Amino acid sequence: MDFVLQAREAGFDVGSLELPAESWLVVLDEEQRIVLSNEDSFAFVGKRPEELVGKRLGHVISLGFLLPFIVRGVSFQEQPVWIDGAKYYCNYMPFGRNGQATGGCFCLLRREQVSDGLLELPGLVGSLPAGVDMSGDSLIMVNTEGVITMISQPFADVLGLAAGEMLGRHVLQAYPNSNPSRLPSVMDKGLAEEAEPHLLNGRHAIVSRYPLFRDGEVVGGWGRILFSDARELFQMAEKVQAYVRPPARRKVSRRGGNAHCFKYDCNSIIGQSRVMKDLKERLLRIARRPSNVLLLGESGTGKELFAHAVHAASQRRYGPFVRVNCAAIPDHLLESELFGYVEGAFTGARKGGQVGKFEQADGGTIFLDEISDMPLVMQAKLLRVLQEKEVTPLGGTGTRSIDMRVIAATNVDLEERVREGRFRTDLYYRLNVISLEIPPLRNRREDIYFIAKHLIDDFNAEFGMAIQGLDDEAWKLLESYDFPGNVRELRNIIESAFNMTDGPLIRAADLPPTIRRTRPGAAGGKAVIPARDELLSAIGQKSLQEILEEMERQLIEASLERVGGNKLSAANVLGISRPGLYKKLNKYNIQ
């Protein structure tokens, strides 16, 4: 029987691995015992497969320096091993990831089956810094062609991959959501780069890179991750400084709070759809530049999450992140909130004055949410701040220079607002240097599963429960629903279900009525508004007031969906005031 089929029957999938012909192939369990061997064993070690099963590989051949690598799940290619004085070469590809040892595939080769320019570890020890434990570090090694010949699972874990997936790939094509590897440059120059920041899978890591020499010639390169998240280094530095320096009177920062903290990063954005992968890659490119960013998307799509991710991936990531909701602050208070004020600036002014949001964001990022709701007078003042990079507090006479990046967000068509004269053209172009359009959830339905699973994990931790997921009928309802409230609505749906369910799975009956009225498979997945017959059938079952309230709630939901979640537009469509709409939203608990 074919070795791949035998391995699959034994519970090991080796179909994705490159298995050379005329080599000894062995499947090992987590204790390095031989589970399966091909018939070539006799040609290499003089034993039939049935004689080898159950034995530890290290008792069959002497693994020497390679044993710790295999035990710790390091993937490697073309490393030397000796059998009865003869030199062979071997590959090893573990099956597990995230620190879980689940065995691997060992392959033994003859010299004529391997490439030239081998990176044999015993001959490279002199190139390695003292104290390096290569089998335990987050390590990667490449040959002069840039092909990965060795990689540890801790390194691959940072990238969210299995080490075996990366082995044999070119290093410039192996890192998702990351800056390109600099190992080729290190090999070209022959100079090490130690403790350098590098973006890996959306997070800033601290890494070191070294050329590998043999007989004075560069034969490869290797790197290791010192800190998978640079914040660990800053926290360590703060502890050291507190220990070696006597406590001094703390100077009050005008930024306020902890400036070296960000709430989310690119990894916080859940989504496996093509559109979301492309969006995250674009986000990482944009984040490295200093330009202002405009985030576009319907209500509930996660614009604030994207703003945090841009900040976290930028050079300002250890500066402050200041959020301002332009719609939530009354017009007459917005200027004092943004610019701050000096003592005595107006009646009721706080003693000592107040630092404005612009100054708090100095050295970091300010996020102006719902920028479309900013009054025209304030738009003119914001434009001046963007142009001059300075602010004057209310009641003050002197200007203060600021250095900040602006990320603005809106759920309305700003170009339409410009045409209507409700948004300044010059400010629009100042903000819209780069735009990111976040798609609604209904346009990336393949992400519903991943987001829902993430939310279930979150609520399990919060509620102290152990919900395993949704049953088939509940999944079909979610997949068919249009989610006018997008990810925010999905979160509310899952939280509501957690309050209703009494078993290991969320059932269709546990979902809110709005979802249950969705017809699975219906075009567009829209909620079905009760027809005349359905309304008539409710007579005698519900009071007239209950029937009318149900109709009113559905009309409000339909209006919000039609206008993309904009509450002012929905109020206009319904012919009621905005405060009146807010009262009804609270009454029916519509988010």
C-alpha positions in Angstrom: 0.0 0.0 0.0 1.1 3.6 -0.7 3.0 5.1 2.3 0.7 8.2 2.2 -2.4 6.0 2.5 -0.9 3.9 5.2 0.0 7.1 7.2 -3.5 8.4 6.7 -5.0 5.1 8.0 -2.8 5.4 11.0 -4.1 8.9 11.7 -1.3 11.0 10.2 -1.6 13.2 7.2 1.6 13.4 5.2 0.0 14.1 1.9 1.1 17.8 2.0 4.8 16.9 2.6 7.4 16.5 0.0 8.5 12.8 0.3 11.6 11.9 -1.8 11.6 8.6 -3.7 14.0 5.8 -2.7 14.4 7.2 0.8 13.6 5.7 4.2 10.3 7.3 5.4 9.2 7.0 9.0 6.2 8.4 10.9 7.0 9.1 14.6 4.6 9.7 17.5 5.1 12.4 20.1 7.6 10.1 22.0 9.7 9.6 18.8 8.5 5.9 18.5 8.2 4.5 15.0 4.5 4.2 14.1 5.0 3.5 10.4 7.9 2.7 8.1 8.2 2.2 4.4 9.9 -0.8 2.8 13.1 1.1 2.1 14.1 0.6 5.8 15.9 -2.7 4.9 18.2 -0.9 2.4 19.2 1.7 5.0 19.2 0.0 8.4 18.9 -3.7 7.5 15.5 -4.2 9.2 11.9 -4.8 7.9 9.2 -2.3 8.8 7.5 -4.7 11.2 10.7 -5.1 13.1 10.9 -1.3 13.7 7.3 -0.4 14.7 7.2 0.6 18.4 10.9 1.3 18.7 12.3 4.8 19.4 14.1 6.2 16.4 17.1 7.0 18.5 17.5 3.3 19.4 17.5 2.4 15.7 20.1 5.0 14.5 22.3 7.4 16.4 20.7 10.8 16.1 23.4 12.7 18.0 23.0 16.5 17.9 19.6 16.1 16.0 17.7 14.5 18.9 16.9 17.7 20.8 15.6 19.3 17.5 13.3 16.4 16.8 12.0 16.3 20.4 11.2 20.0 20.3 9.5 19.9 17.0 12.1 21.8 14.9 11.7 21.3 11.1 14.9 20.8 9.2 16.3 19.7 5.9 19.5 17.8 4.8 21.2 17.5 8.2 23.9 14.8 8.5 23.5 11.5 10.4 25.9 8.5 10.6 24.9 4.8 10.3 27.7 2.3 10.8 30.3 4.9 9.8 28.5 5.9 6.6 27.2 9.4 6.2 23.6 10.0 5.3 21.3 13.1 5.4 17.9 13.5 6.9 14.8 15.7 6.9 12.3 16.1 9.7 8.8 17.7 9.6 6.7 17.8 12.8 2.9 17.6 12.6 2.1 19.8 15.5 1.9 23.6 16.1 1.4 26.0 19.1 3.7 24.0 21.2 1.7 20.7 20.9 4.0 17.8 20.1 2.1 15.3 17.8 5.0 13.5 16.2 6.4 14.0 12.7 7.8 12.5 9.5 11.5 11.5 9.4 13.2 11.0 6.0 16.6 9.5 5.5 18.5 10.2 2.2 21.8 9.3 0.5 24.3 12.0 -0.4 23.4 12.0 -4.1 19.8 12.8 -3.2 20.6 16.1 -1.6 21.5 19.5 -3.0 24.9 21.2 -3.1 25.8 24.0 -0.6 24.5 22.1 2.5 24.1 23.9 5.8 25.4 21.2 8.1 25.0 22.4 11.7 28.2 20.8 13.1 30.2 22.9 10.7 28.4 26.1 11.5 28.7 26.2 15.3 31.6 28.7 15.1 29.2 31.2 13.4 26.7 31.2 16.2 26.8 33.5 19.2 27.7 32.0 22.5 24.8 30.5 24.5 22.4 30.0 21.6 20.2 27.0 22.1 19.1 26.5 18.5 16.7 23.7 19.3 14.8 25.8 21.8 15.0 29.3 20.3 12.5 30.9 17.9 14.8 30.3 15.1 14.9 30.3 11.3 17.8 29.3 8.9 18.1 29.9 5.2 20.7 28.9 2.5 22.3 31.4 0.2 19.3 31.1 -2.2 17.0 32.3 0.6 15.3 28.9 0.9 14.3 27.9 4.5 16.3 24.9 5.6 15.4 24.9 9.3 12.7 26.5 11.4 11.5 26.0 14.9 7.8 25.8 15.8 8.0 28.8 18.2 9.1 30.9 15.2 6.3 29.6 13.1 3.8 30.1 15.9 4.4 33.8 15.7 3.3 33.7 12.1 0.3 31.4 12.8 1.8 28.6 10.7 3.1 25.1 11.2 6.9 24.8 10.8 6.5 22.1 8.2 4.5 24.4 6.0 7.4 26.9 5.8 10.3 24.4 5.2 11.6 24.6 1.7 9.8 27.9 0.9 11.7 31.1 -0.1 11.9 33.3 3.0 10.6 36.4 1.1 7.4 34.5 0.4 6.9 32.8 3.8 5.7 35.6 6.2 2.0 36.5 6.1 0.9 40.0 7.2 4.6 40.9 7.7 7.4 43.0 6.4 9.7 41.1 4.1 12.6 39.2 5.7 15.9 40.9 5.8 18.0 37.7 5.9 18.9 38.1 2.2 20.3 41.5 2.9 22.2 40.3 5.9 23.8 37.6 3.8 24.7 40.1 1.0 26.4 42.4 3.5 27.9 39.7 5.7 26.9 41.9 8.7 24.7 40.9 11.7 21.6 43.0 12.7 20.9 42.6 16.4 17.7 43.5 18.4 15.9 45.2 15.5 12.2 45.8 15.3 10.4 43.8 12.6 6.7 43.5 11.7 5.6 39.8 12.0 2.0 38.8 11.4 0.7 42.3 12.3 2.8 42.7 15.4 6.1 44.4 16.0 8.7 41.9 17.2 12.3 42.3 18.2 14.6 40.1 16.2 18.3 39.4 15.5 19.8 38.3 12.2 23.2 36.8 11.5 25.2 35.6 8.4 26.6 32.1 8.6 30.2 31.6 7.6 32.2 28.5 6.6 35.9 28.9 5.8 35.4 32.7 5.6 32.6 32.5 3.1 28.9 33.3 3.7 27.0 30.1 3.3 23.6 31.1 4.7 21.8 33.2 7.3 19.8 32.6 10.4 17.6 34.7 12.6 15.8 34.4 15.9 12.9 36.2 17.6 13.9 37.8 20.9 10.5 39.2 21.8 7.4 38.3 19.8 5.8 41.5 20.9 7.9 44.6 21.4 5.8 45.7 24.3 7.4 42.9 26.3 10.8 44.7 25.9 9.3 48.1 27.0 7.8 46.5 30.0 11.1 44.9 30.9 12.9 48.1 30.4 10.5 50.0 32.7 11.1 47.4 35.4 14.9 47.7 35.1 14.7 51.5 35.2 12.6 51.4 38.3 15.1 49.1 40.0 18.3 50.9 39.1 17.0 54.5 39.4 15.7 55.9 42.7 12.1 57.0 42.5 11.6 60.6 41.5 8.6 62.9 41.6 6.6 61.8 38.7 6.2 64.5 36.0 2.6 64.8 34.9 2.4 64.2 31.1 0.1 66.4 29.1 -1.0 63.3 27.3 -2.5 61.8 30.3 -2.7 58.0 31.1 -0.3 55.4 29.7 1.0 56.5 26.4 2.6 53.1 25.6 -0.5 51.1 25.2 -2.7 50.1 22.3 -5.9 48.1 22.7 -6.0 46.1 19.4 -3.7 45.2 16.5 -4.1 43.7 13.1 -4.5 40.2 14.6 -7.7 41.5 16.4 -9.4 41.8 13.0 -11.2 38.4 12.4 -11.7 37.3 8.9 -10.4 34.7 6.4 -12.2 36.0 3.3 -10.1 37.2 0.4 -11.4 40.8 0.7 -10.4 40.9 4.4 -7.0 39.4 3.8 -6.4 42.0 1.1 -7.7 44.8 3.4 -5.3 43.7 6.2 -2.3 43.6 3.9 -3.2 47.1 2.6 -3.7 48.3 6.2 -0.2 47.2 7.1 1.3 49.0 4.1 -0.6 52.2 4.9 0.2 52.1 8.6 4.0 52.5 8.0 3.4 55.8 6.3 2.5 59.1 8.1 -0.5 60.1 6.0 -4.0 60.7 7.4 -6.5 57.8 6.9 -10.2 57.9 6.2 -12.1 54.8 7.2 -15.4 54.2 5.4 -18.0 51.6 6.3 -21.5 51.0 7.6 -22.3 51.2 11.3 -21.0 48.2 13.1 -18.3 47.1 10.7 -15.5 47.8 13.1 -14.0 51.1 12.1 -12.6 51.8 15.5 -10.9 48.4 15.5 -9.3 49.2 12.2 -8.2 52.6 13.6 -6.5 50.8 16.5 -4.9 48.4 14.1 -3.4 51.2 12.0 -2.0 52.8 15.1 -0.6 49.6 16.4 1.2 48.9 13.2 2.6 52.4 12.8 5.8 54.0 14.1 3.5 55.9 16.6 2.3 52.6 18.2 3.9 53.5 21.6 2.4 56.9 21.6 -1.2 57.7 22.7 -4.3 56.7 20.9 -7.1 59.2 21.5 -10.7 58.6 20.4 -13.2 61.4 19.8 -16.8 60.7 18.9 -17.8 63.8 17.0 -21.5 63.0 17.2 -21.6 62.3 20.9 -20.2 65.7 22.0 -22.6 68.7 21.9 -21.5 71.4 19.4 -20.9 74.0 22.1 -18.5 71.7 24.0 -16.6 70.2 21.0 -14.1 73.0 20.7 -13.1 72.9 24.4 -12.8 69.1 24.2 -10.6 69.2 21.2 -8.4 72.3 21.9 -8.6 72.4 25.7 -8.8 75.6 27.7 -6.9 77.6 30.2 -8.0 78.5 33.7 -10.7 81.2 33.7 -11.5 80.7 30.0 -15.2 80.6 30.7 -17.7 80.3 33.5 -17.3 76.9 35.1 -13.9 76.2 33.6 -11.9 73.8 35.7 -9.2 75.2 37.9 -5.8 74.8 36.1 -7.6 74.4 32.8 -7.8 71.2 30.7 -5.6 69.6 28.1 -7.5 69.1 24.8 -7.7 65.9 22.8 -5.3 67.2 20.1 -2.6 67.8 22.7 -3.3 64.5 24.3 -2.6 62.8 21.0 0.8 64.5 20.5 3.2 61.9 19.4 0.5 59.4 18.6 -2.9 59.1 16.8 -6.2 60.8 17.1 -9.3 58.9 15.9 -12.2 61.2 14.9 -15.2 58.9 14.7 -18.4 60.1 12.9 -16.4 63.0 11.4 -19.4 63.7 9.1 -21.3 65.1 12.2 -18.7 67.7 13.0 -20.2 71.3 12.6 -18.9 73.4 9.8 -17.3 75.9 12.2 -15.3 73.2 13.8 -14.3 71.8 10.4 -12.6 75.0 9.6 -10.7 74.9 12.9 -9.7 71.3 12.3 -8.4 72.2 8.9 -6.1 74.8 10.4 -4.8 72.3 12.9 -4.0 69.9 10.1 -2.2 72.6 8.1 -0.3 74.4 10.8 0.2 71.5 13.3 -0.4 73.7 16.2 -3.3 74.5 18.6 -4.3 77.3 20.9 -6.4 76.4 23.9 -9.6 78.4 24.6 -8.7 81.5 26.5 -5.0 81.1 25.8 -2.7 83.4 23.8 0.2 81.1 22.9 0.2 78.3 20.4 1.5 74.8 21.1 3.0 72.6 18.4 1.6 69.1 18.0 2.7 66.0 16.1 -0.2 63.6 15.5 -1.7 61.4 12.9 -5.4 61.7 12.1 -7.6 58.8 11.4 -11.2 59.8 10.6 -14.2 57.5 10.2 -17.7 57.9 8.8 -20.7 55.7 7.8 -22.1 58.2 5.3 -21.1 59.3 1.8 -18.8 62.3 2.5 -18.7 63.2 -1.2 -22.4 63.7 -1.1 -22.1 65.8 2.0 -19.5 67.9 0.2 -21.9 68.4 -2.7 -24.7 69.4 -0.3 -22.4 72.0 1.3 -22.5 70.2 4.7 -18.8 69.2 4.6 -15.8 71.3 3.6 -14.2 70.3 0.3 -10.7 71.3 1.5 -11.0 69.3 4.8 -12.4 66.3 2.8 -9.2 66.2 0.7 -7.0 66.7 3.7 -8.5 63.7 5.4 -9.0 61.5 2.4 -5.3 61.0 1.6 -5.7 57.3 2.0 -9.1 55.6 2.5 -9.9 52.1 3.6 -13.4 50.8 2.8 -14.5 48.2 5.3 -17.1 45.8 3.7 -20.4 45.0 5.4 -20.7 41.5 6.9 -23.3 40.5 4.3 -20.6 40.9 1.6 -18.2 38.5 3.3 -20.4 35.8 4.6 -17.6 33.3 4.8 -16.3 35.3 7.8 -19.5 34.9 9.8 -18.3 31.4 11.0 -14.9 32.7 12.2 -16.3 35.8 13.9 -19.1 33.8 15.6 -16.6 31.2 16.9 -14.4 34.0 18.3 -17.4 35.6 20.0 -18.4 32.2 21.5 -14.9 31.9 23.0 -15.1 35.4 24.4 -18.6 34.9 26.0 -17.6 31.4 27.3 -14.9 33.2 29.3 -17.1 36.1 30.4 -20.1 33.9 31.3 -18.2 31.0 32.7 -19.9 28.6 30.3 -18.7 26.0 27.8 -20.9 26.5 24.7 -19.4 24.4 21.8 -21.0 26.3 19.0 -24.3 26.5 17.1 -26.4 23.6 15.8 -27.0 23.2 12.0 -30.3 25.0 11.9 -28.9 28.0 13.8 -25.9 28.2 11.5 -28.2 28.3 8.5 -30.2 31.1 9.9 -27.0 33.1 10.6 -25.6 32.5 7.2 -28.9 33.6 5.6 -29.3 36.8 7.6 -28.3 40.1 6.1 -26.8 41.7 9.3 -27.8 45.4 8.8 -25.9 46.1 12.1 -22.9 44.1 10.8 -20.4 42.7 13.4 -21.9 44.7 16.2 -25.2 43.0 15.6 -23.7 39.6 15.3 -22.0 40.2 18.7 -25.4 41.1 20.2 -27.0 38.0 18.7 -24.5 35.7 20.2 -24.7 37.4 23.6 -28.5 37.2 23.5 -28.2 33.4 22.6 -25.9 32.9 25.6 -28.6 34.2 27.9 -31.2 31.8 26.4 -29.4 28.6 25.8 -29.4 25.7 28.3 -27.3 23.1 26.4 -23.9 22.7 24.8 -25.1 24.1 21.5 -26.9 27.3 20.6 -30.2 26.3 18.9 -32.3 28.2 16.4 -34.9 28.8 19.2 -32.2 30.5 21.3 -31.6 33.2 18.6 -33.5 36.5 18.6 -36.9 36.7 16.8 -35.4 38.9 14.1 -33.0 36.0 13.1 -35.7 33.3 13.4 -37.9 35.2 10.9 -35.1 34.9 8.3 -35.8 32.2 5.7 -32.6 30.1 5.2 -31.5 30.4 1.6 -33.7 33.4 0.9 -32.2 35.8 -1.7 -30.4 38.5 0.2 -31.2 36.8 3.5 -33.6 39.6 4.5 -35.9 39.3 7.5 -39.4 38.6 6.4 -42.0 41.3 7.4 -45.3 39.6 8.4 -47.8 39.7 5.6 -51.5 40.6 6.0 -52.5 37.1 6.8 -49.8 36.7 9.4 -50.9 40.0 11.1 -54.5 38.9 11.1 -53.6 35.6 12.6 -52.1 37.5 15.6 -55.5 38.8 16.5 -56.7 37.1 19.7 -53.1 36.0 20.3 -51.7 39.5 21.0 -53.1 42.8 21.9 -53.5 45.5 19.3 -50.8 47.5 21.0 -48.4 44.5 20.8 -49.1 44.0 17.1 -48.6 47.7 16.3 -45.3 47.8 18.3 -44.1 44.8 16.4 -44.8 46.5 13.1 -43.2 49.7 14.3 -40.0 47.9 15.4 -39.7 46.1 12.0 -40.3 49.4 10.1 -37.5 51.1 12.1 -35.1 48.1 11.4 -36.0 48.2 7.7 -35.4 52.0 7.5 -32.0 51.7 9.2 -31.0 48.9 6.8 -32.1 51.0 3.8 -29.9 54.0 4.8 -26.9 51.9 5.9 -27.4 52.4 9.6 -27.4 56.3 9.6 -29.8 57.3 12.3 -30.4 60.9 11.0 -31.3 59.6 7.6 -33.5 56.9 9.1 -35.4 59.5 11.1 -36.0 61.5 7.9 -37.2 58.4 6.1 -39.7 57.7 8.9 -40.7 61.4 9.2 -39.8 61.6 12.9 -37.2 63.6 14.8 -33.8 62.2 15.6 -34.5 62.3 19.4 -37.8 60.6 18.7 -36.0 57.8 16.8 -33.5 57.4 19.7 -36.4 56.9 22.1 -37.8 54.2 19.9 -34.4 52.5 19.5 -34.1 52.4 23.3 -37.7 51.1 23.6 -37.2 48.2 21.2 -33.5 47.7 22.2 -32.3 48.2 18.6 -28.6 48.7 18.4 
